[in-house]
């Protein structure tokens, strides 16, 4: 049976090196790559190659003015053709620079194909520069559609944090990586299996198996596997957990300082004027995305719990409070040179005071709704 492994990442040299390693180490492996850079001409170029070089080159028409849509429409039939042929052991889907592995993993698995690995290739020396790059993908010529408003930083962060395996490059630039770069990489995704290109068994990682549902749950704001406290080689991760809601105006006024306080921050938070709403915090490159992630479980009637995925219920149970249930602040900040004390003071200043807290939920809901614009209410 055909196995499918996805290799992605904005670090193009590292990604190609990882794909080349898989083609060399797995007999009968081929790589499929859709070049979305040609989408401006109305087509997407598909290349299939093995360890000896290109096997075939074709074109897929643009779909809905969206290069990623063309990729999705063309990828599954090509993989099904390889599966029916029976001569290919491993199909390596080499994603174009800005394509995120989560979307393609769900496309492949949804088609009933056997997805056995998702890998993001990284160059340690480039992790901090990419996390700090707030440029739009469109400005860099990397947008996957005319409506693509993602930035380099947030795209790279999602590529990095979704994959259970990181293929770590040993290129000339990677040799310039120091202990700080490697500590940052480890703290951003502490549960990832890191495989050094040229030394580790990347083929084993590509064939180990992959659970799309578990990967999605690990990224969901309500039950995300966030990094733990760490402090090594000048890189720190601060985990900030509190049971009192934020005052909306004070938090809004502090957003710029909080967003710029760390190379990467993420988690879930609780606003006093929206006490039943779980909010998602996602910041990289000096830009913050705040999203409504649905209700806290504590705000749902008991009968509705049966409709909630078991992983969500389990995550809430582990963090349950007698008075507030799963409502809480759980934010994680990771960066070299992190001012932990200053950051904690700023976060604490944004919480409700004791008097505001004591006033209760009815009073909380009357506070000025400072986040309406961010949440597009």
DAVENZI-V832700 format. One record per residue. N is the residue number from 1. RES is the residue in one small letter. PSI is psi in whole degrees, 0 to 359 (NA if undefined). NEAR is the number of other ideal C-beta (glycine too) atoms within 10 Angstrom. D_LAST is the distance of its C-alpha to the last C-alpha in whole Angstrom. Layout:
BEGIN
n=N res=RES psi=PSI near=NEAR d_last=D_LAST
n=N res=RES psi=PSI near=NEAR d_last=D_LAST
END
This chain:
BEGIN
n=1 res=x psi=141 near=8 d_last=49
n=2 res=x psi=131 near=20 d_last=46
n=3 res=x psi=145 near=20 d_last=44
n=4 res=x psi=129 near=27 d_last=41
n=5 res=x psi=139 near=29 d_last=40
n=6 res=x psi=131 near=26 d_last=37
n=7 res=x psi=120 near=29 d_last=37
n=8 res=x psi=183 near=28 d_last=35
n=9 res=x psi=142 near=30 d_last=34
n=10 res=x psi=341 near=27 d_last=33
n=11 res=x psi=90 near=28 d_last=37
n=12 res=x psi=317 near=13 d_last=39
n=13 res=x psi=318 near=16 d_last=42
n=14 res=x psi=320 near=26 d_last=41
n=15 res=x psi=314 near=26 d_last=40
n=16 res=x psi=322 near=17 d_last=43
n=17 res=x psi=322 near=21 d_last=45
n=18 res=x psi=317 near=31 d_last=44
n=19 res=x psi=316 near=25 d_last=44
n=20 res=x psi=322 near=16 d_last=48
n=21 res=x psi=317 near=22 d_last=48
n=22 res=x psi=319 near=25 d_last=47
n=23 res=x psi=325 near=22 d_last=49
n=24 res=x psi=328 near=13 d_last=52
n=25 res=x psi=341 near=15 d_last=52
n=26 res=x psi=109 near=21 d_last=51
n=27 res=x psi=137 near=11 d_last=54
n=28 res=x psi=18 near=13 d_last=53
n=29 res=x psi=144 near=22 d_last=49
n=30 res=x psi=157 near=22 d_last=48
n=31 res=x psi=137 near=23 d_last=44
n=32 res=x psi=131 near=23 d_last=42
n=33 res=x psi=128 near=21 d_last=40
n=34 res=x psi=118 near=26 d_last=38
n=35 res=x psi=105 near=17 d_last=38
n=36 res=x psi=353 near=24 d_last=34
n=37 res=x psi=337 near=13 d_last=36
n=38 res=x psi=1 near=15 d_last=37
n=39 res=x psi=334 near=25 d_last=34
n=40 res=x psi=338 near=11 d_last=34
n=41 res=x psi=1 near=10 d_last=38
n=42 res=x psi=2 near=11 d_last=36
n=43 res=x psi=162 near=16 d_last=38
n=44 res=x psi=128 near=25 d_last=37
n=45 res=x psi=126 near=16 d_last=40
n=46 res=x psi=127 near=19 d_last=41
n=47 res=x psi=132 near=16 d_last=44
n=48 res=x psi=127 near=18 d_last=46
n=49 res=x psi=158 near=20 d_last=48
n=50 res=x psi=194 near=16 d_last=51
n=51 res=x psi=343 near=15 d_last=52
n=52 res=x psi=348 near=7 d_last=55
n=53 res=x psi=193 near=8 d_last=52
n=54 res=x psi=137 near=11 d_last=50
n=55 res=x psi=320 near=12 d_last=51
n=56 res=x psi=152 near=11 d_last=49
n=57 res=x psi=129 near=11 d_last=47
n=58 res=x psi=180 near=13 d_last=45
n=59 res=x psi=146 near=16 d_last=42
n=60 res=x psi=135 near=22 d_last=39
n=61 res=x psi=151 near=10 d_last=37
n=62 res=x psi=140 near=20 d_last=34
n=63 res=x psi=123 near=15 d_last=31
n=64 res=x psi=35 near=11 d_last=28
n=65 res=x psi=30 near=12 d_last=29
n=66 res=x psi=115 near=18 d_last=28
n=67 res=x psi=323 near=28 d_last=30
n=68 res=x psi=325 near=25 d_last=29
n=69 res=x psi=319 near=17 d_last=29
n=70 res=x psi=320 near=25 d_last=33
n=71 res=x psi=312 near=28 d_last=33
n=72 res=x psi=318 near=21 d_last=32
n=73 res=x psi=330 near=17 d_last=34
n=74 res=x psi=331 near=19 d_last=37
n=75 res=x psi=310 near=23 d_last=37
n=76 res=x psi=313 near=16 d_last=38
n=77 res=x psi=323 near=11 d_last=41
n=78 res=x psi=319 near=19 d_last=42
n=79 res=x psi=320 near=22 d_last=42
n=80 res=x psi=324 near=14 d_last=43
n=81 res=x psi=317 near=11 d_last=46
n=82 res=x psi=322 near=20 d_last=47
n=83 res=x psi=319 near=17 d_last=47
n=84 res=x psi=327 near=8 d_last=49
n=85 res=x psi=324 near=9 d_last=52
n=86 res=x psi=0 near=9 d_last=52
n=87 res=x psi=350 near=8 d_last=54
n=88 res=x psi=127 near=19 d_last=50
n=89 res=x psi=317 near=15 d_last=50
n=90 res=x psi=126 near=23 d_last=47
n=91 res=x psi=117 near=25 d_last=44
n=92 res=x psi=115 near=26 d_last=42
n=93 res=x psi=103 near=26 d_last=39
n=94 res=x psi=108 near=25 d_last=39
n=95 res=x psi=149 near=28 d_last=35
n=96 res=x psi=161 near=21 d_last=34
n=97 res=x psi=304 near=22 d_last=33
n=98 res=x psi=2 near=24 d_last=29
n=99 res=x psi=132 near=25 d_last=29
n=100 res=x psi=136 near=19 d_last=28
n=101 res=x psi=331 near=23 d_last=30
n=102 res=x psi=312 near=20 d_last=28
n=103 res=x psi=315 near=17 d_last=27
n=104 res=x psi=326 near=21 d_last=31
n=105 res=x psi=320 near=24 d_last=32
n=106 res=x psi=328 near=16 d_last=30
n=107 res=x psi=313 near=21 d_last=31
n=108 res=x psi=311 near=24 d_last=35
n=109 res=x psi=322 near=17 d_last=34
n=110 res=x psi=337 near=12 d_last=33
n=111 res=x psi=0 near=15 d_last=36
n=112 res=x psi=11 near=9 d_last=38
n=113 res=x psi=158 near=20 d_last=40
n=114 res=x psi=94 near=16 d_last=41
n=115 res=x psi=118 near=23 d_last=39
n=116 res=x psi=355 near=19 d_last=41
n=117 res=x psi=144 near=25 d_last=39
n=118 res=x psi=123 near=26 d_last=36
n=119 res=x psi=135 near=28 d_last=37
n=120 res=x psi=127 near=30 d_last=35
n=121 res=x psi=133 near=30 d_last=38
n=122 res=x psi=149 near=31 d_last=38
n=123 res=x psi=114 near=29 d_last=40
n=124 res=x psi=326 near=28 d_last=40
n=125 res=x psi=344 near=19 d_last=40
n=126 res=x psi=357 near=23 d_last=37
n=127 res=x psi=308 near=23 d_last=35
n=128 res=x psi=315 near=19 d_last=34
n=129 res=x psi=322 near=13 d_last=34
n=130 res=x psi=322 near=22 d_last=31
n=131 res=x psi=332 near=24 d_last=29
n=132 res=x psi=2 near=16 d_last=29
n=133 res=x psi=102 near=20 d_last=29
n=134 res=x psi=10 near=13 d_last=25
n=135 res=x psi=146 near=12 d_last=26
n=136 res=x psi=148 near=15 d_last=24
n=137 res=x psi=324 near=20 d_last=26
n=138 res=x psi=322 near=17 d_last=27
n=139 res=x psi=331 near=10 d_last=29
n=140 res=x psi=5 near=14 d_last=31
n=141 res=x psi=25 near=10 d_last=32
n=142 res=x psi=7 near=20 d_last=30
n=143 res=x psi=142 near=19 d_last=27
n=144 res=x psi=354 near=24 d_last=27
n=145 res=x psi=162 near=19 d_last=26
n=146 res=x psi=334 near=12 d_last=25
n=147 res=x psi=5 near=9 d_last=21
n=148 res=x psi=113 near=16 d_last=22
n=149 res=x psi=14 near=10 d_last=20
n=150 res=x psi=159 near=19 d_last=21
n=151 res=x psi=166 near=21 d_last=23
n=152 res=x psi=317 near=24 d_last=27
n=153 res=x psi=310 near=23 d_last=26
n=154 res=x psi=329 near=23 d_last=23
n=155 res=x psi=314 near=23 d_last=25
n=156 res=x psi=319 near=29 d_last=28
n=157 res=x psi=315 near=23 d_last=27
n=158 res=x psi=321 near=19 d_last=26
n=159 res=x psi=316 near=25 d_last=29
n=160 res=x psi=315 near=25 d_last=31
n=161 res=x psi=343 near=21 d_last=29
n=162 res=x psi=320 near=22 d_last=29
n=163 res=x psi=135 near=28 d_last=33
n=164 res=x psi=349 near=20 d_last=35
n=165 res=x psi=132 near=24 d_last=38
n=166 res=x psi=123 near=25 d_last=38
n=167 res=x psi=111 near=28 d_last=41
n=168 res=x psi=119 near=24 d_last=42
n=169 res=x psi=156 near=27 d_last=44
n=170 res=x psi=44 near=16 d_last=47
n=171 res=x psi=181 near=17 d_last=47
n=172 res=x psi=318 near=10 d_last=48
n=173 res=x psi=321 near=15 d_last=45
n=174 res=x psi=330 near=22 d_last=45
n=175 res=x psi=340 near=11 d_last=48
n=176 res=x psi=350 near=12 d_last=46
n=177 res=x psi=138 near=22 d_last=44
n=178 res=x psi=186 near=11 d_last=45
n=179 res=x psi=329 near=12 d_last=44
n=180 res=x psi=316 near=17 d_last=41
n=181 res=x psi=316 near=22 d_last=40
n=182 res=x psi=326 near=19 d_last=41
n=183 res=x psi=321 near=21 d_last=39
n=184 res=x psi=315 near=25 d_last=36
n=185 res=x psi=316 near=22 d_last=36
n=186 res=x psi=322 near=19 d_last=37
n=187 res=x psi=331 near=24 d_last=35
n=188 res=x psi=325 near=25 d_last=32
n=189 res=x psi=72 near=21 d_last=33
n=190 res=x psi=339 near=14 d_last=36
n=191 res=x psi=355 near=10 d_last=36
n=192 res=x psi=147 near=20 d_last=37
n=193 res=x psi=119 near=15 d_last=40
n=194 res=x psi=128 near=16 d_last=41
n=195 res=x psi=117 near=22 d_last=44
n=196 res=x psi=123 near=13 d_last=46
n=197 res=x psi=129 near=19 d_last=47
n=198 res=x psi=346 near=11 d_last=51
n=199 res=x psi=317 near=9 d_last=51
n=200 res=x psi=170 near=16 d_last=49
n=201 res=x psi=87 near=12 d_last=49
n=202 res=x psi=328 near=27 d_last=46
n=203 res=x psi=318 near=20 d_last=47
n=204 res=x psi=318 near=14 d_last=47
n=205 res=x psi=324 near=23 d_last=44
n=206 res=x psi=339 near=28 d_last=43
n=207 res=x psi=6 near=18 d_last=45
n=208 res=x psi=336 near=14 d_last=44
n=209 res=x psi=152 near=10 d_last=41
n=210 res=x psi=132 near=24 d_last=37
n=211 res=x psi=107 near=13 d_last=35
n=212 res=x psi=319 near=16 d_last=32
n=213 res=x psi=317 near=11 d_last=30
n=214 res=x psi=322 near=11 d_last=31
n=215 res=x psi=320 near=18 d_last=30
n=216 res=x psi=318 near=15 d_last=26
n=217 res=x psi=324 near=19 d_last=26
n=218 res=x psi=344 near=17 d_last=27
n=219 res=x psi=348 near=14 d_last=24
n=220 res=x psi=135 near=18 d_last=22
n=221 res=x psi=329 near=20 d_last=20
n=222 res=x psi=336 near=23 d_last=21
n=223 res=x psi=25 near=20 d_last=25
n=224 res=x psi=143 near=19 d_last=25
n=225 res=x psi=84 near=15 d_last=29
n=226 res=x psi=153 near=18 d_last=28
n=227 res=x psi=157 near=22 d_last=31
n=228 res=x psi=171 near=11 d_last=33
n=229 res=x psi=138 near=12 d_last=34
n=230 res=x psi=155 near=15 d_last=37
n=231 res=x psi=104 near=13 d_last=39
n=232 res=x psi=135 near=14 d_last=41
n=233 res=x psi=38 near=15 d_last=43
n=234 res=x psi=2 near=14 d_last=40
n=235 res=x psi=132 near=24 d_last=37
n=236 res=x psi=149 near=22 d_last=35
n=237 res=x psi=120 near=26 d_last=32
n=238 res=x psi=125 near=23 d_last=31
n=239 res=x psi=118 near=15 d_last=29
n=240 res=x psi=116 near=18 d_last=27
n=241 res=x psi=120 near=11 d_last=27
n=242 res=x psi=161 near=16 d_last=26
n=243 res=x psi=9 near=13 d_last=25
n=244 res=x psi=138 near=18 d_last=24
n=245 res=x psi=160 near=26 d_last=20
n=246 res=x psi=146 near=25 d_last=19
n=247 res=x psi=123 near=23 d_last=18
n=248 res=x psi=317 near=21 d_last=15
n=249 res=x psi=318 near=16 d_last=16
n=250 res=x psi=322 near=18 d_last=19
n=251 res=x psi=317 near=23 d_last=18
n=252 res=x psi=319 near=19 d_last=15
n=253 res=x psi=336 near=13 d_last=19
n=254 res=x psi=0 near=16 d_last=21
n=255 res=x psi=317 near=17 d_last=18
n=256 res=x psi=315 near=11 d_last=21
n=257 res=x psi=321 near=11 d_last=24
n=258 res=x psi=320 near=19 d_last=23
n=259 res=x psi=324 near=17 d_last=22
n=260 res=x psi=359 near=15 d_last=25
n=261 res=x psi=340 near=20 d_last=27
n=262 res=x psi=155 near=24 d_last=28
n=263 res=x psi=327 near=26 d_last=28
n=264 res=x psi=133 near=27 d_last=26
n=265 res=x psi=149 near=23 d_last=24
n=266 res=x psi=169 near=24 d_last=22
n=267 res=x psi=199 near=22 d_last=21
n=268 res=x psi=150 near=22 d_last=19
n=269 res=x psi=170 near=23 d_last=18
n=270 res=x psi=119 near=23 d_last=17
n=271 res=x psi=138 near=22 d_last=15
n=272 res=x psi=323 near=24 d_last=16
n=273 res=x psi=352 near=21 d_last=13
n=274 res=x psi=62 near=21 d_last=12
n=275 res=x psi=343 near=18 d_last=16
n=276 res=x psi=359 near=14 d_last=15
n=277 res=x psi=126 near=18 d_last=13
n=278 res=x psi=123 near=23 d_last=15
n=279 res=x psi=141 near=22 d_last=14
n=280 res=x psi=130 near=18 d_last=15
n=281 res=x psi=126 near=23 d_last=17
n=282 res=x psi=105 near=17 d_last=19
n=283 res=x psi=137 near=25 d_last=20
n=284 res=x psi=149 near=28 d_last=23
n=285 res=x psi=26 near=22 d_last=25
n=286 res=x psi=9 near=15 d_last=23
n=287 res=x psi=144 near=14 d_last=20
n=288 res=x psi=135 near=17 d_last=17
n=289 res=x psi=125 near=15 d_last=15
n=290 res=x psi=128 near=18 d_last=12
n=291 res=x psi=149 near=14 d_last=11
n=292 res=x psi=117 near=16 d_last=10
n=293 res=x psi=20 near=16 d_last=14
n=294 res=x psi=189 near=18 d_last=14
n=295 res=x psi=151 near=16 d_last=16
n=296 res=x psi=148 near=21 d_last=19
n=297 res=x psi=328 near=20 d_last=22
n=298 res=x psi=338 near=17 d_last=23
n=299 res=x psi=354 near=15 d_last=20
n=300 res=x psi=147 near=15 d_last=21
n=301 res=x psi=154 near=6 d_last=24
n=302 res=x psi=323 near=6 d_last=28
n=303 res=x psi=333 near=7 d_last=28
n=304 res=x psi=345 near=11 d_last=25
n=305 res=x psi=332 near=12 d_last=26
n=306 res=x psi=339 near=7 d_last=29
n=307 res=x psi=357 near=7 d_last=26
n=308 res=x psi=135 near=15 d_last=25
n=309 res=x psi=144 near=14 d_last=27
n=310 res=x psi=323 near=8 d_last=30
n=311 res=x psi=326 near=16 d_last=29
n=312 res=x psi=317 near=17 d_last=26
n=313 res=x psi=321 near=16 d_last=28
n=314 res=x psi=318 near=11 d_last=30
n=315 res=x psi=320 near=19 d_last=28
n=316 res=x psi=320 near=19 d_last=27
n=317 res=x psi=324 near=11 d_last=30
n=318 res=x psi=339 near=9 d_last=32
n=319 res=x psi=26 near=14 d_last=29
n=320 res=x psi=139 near=14 d_last=29
n=321 res=x psi=140 near=11 d_last=29
n=322 res=x psi=324 near=5 d_last=31
n=323 res=x psi=319 near=7 d_last=28
n=324 res=x psi=0 near=15 d_last=25
n=325 res=x psi=232 near=16 d_last=26
n=326 res=x psi=2 near=24 d_last=24
n=327 res=x psi=127 near=25 d_last=21
n=328 res=x psi=174 near=22 d_last=22
n=329 res=x psi=125 near=22 d_last=22
n=330 res=x psi=90 near=20 d_last=24
n=331 res=x psi=144 near=22 d_last=23
n=332 res=x psi=128 near=22 d_last=26
n=333 res=x psi=128 near=26 d_last=27
n=334 res=x psi=129 near=25 d_last=30
n=335 res=x psi=151 near=25 d_last=32
n=336 res=x psi=146 near=16 d_last=35
n=337 res=x psi=31 near=10 d_last=36
n=338 res=x psi=130 near=19 d_last=33
n=339 res=x psi=84 near=15 d_last=33
n=340 res=x psi=314 near=16 d_last=33
n=341 res=x psi=314 near=9 d_last=34
n=342 res=x psi=321 near=11 d_last=32
n=343 res=x psi=317 near=21 d_last=29
n=344 res=x psi=319 near=13 d_last=29
n=345 res=x psi=318 near=10 d_last=30
n=346 res=x psi=316 near=16 d_last=26
n=347 res=x psi=316 near=21 d_last=25
n=348 res=x psi=323 near=11 d_last=26
n=349 res=x psi=343 near=13 d_last=26
n=350 res=x psi=350 near=21 d_last=22
n=351 res=x psi=161 near=20 d_last=23
n=352 res=x psi=142 near=19 d_last=23
n=353 res=x psi=170 near=12 d_last=26
n=354 res=x psi=319 near=9 d_last=29
n=355 res=x psi=318 near=7 d_last=28
n=356 res=x psi=320 near=17 d_last=24
n=357 res=x psi=317 near=16 d_last=25
n=358 res=x psi=339 near=9 d_last=27
n=359 res=x psi=338 near=15 d_last=25
n=360 res=x psi=172 near=10 d_last=24
n=361 res=x psi=324 near=12 d_last=20
n=362 res=x psi=318 near=8 d_last=20
n=363 res=x psi=323 near=14 d_last=20
n=364 res=x psi=318 near=19 d_last=18
n=365 res=x psi=346 near=13 d_last=15
n=366 res=x psi=355 near=11 d_last=16
n=367 res=x psi=151 near=20 d_last=16
n=368 res=x psi=131 near=11 d_last=13
n=369 res=x psi=76 near=16 d_last=10
n=370 res=x psi=341 near=18 d_last=11
n=371 res=x psi=9 near=22 d_last=8
n=372 res=x psi=319 near=12 d_last=5
n=373 res=x psi=315 near=9 d_last=6
n=374 res=x psi=325 near=15 d_last=8
n=375 res=x psi=3 near=14 d_last=6
n=376 res=x psi=45 near=8 d_last=4
n=377 res=x psi=NA near=9 d_last=0
END
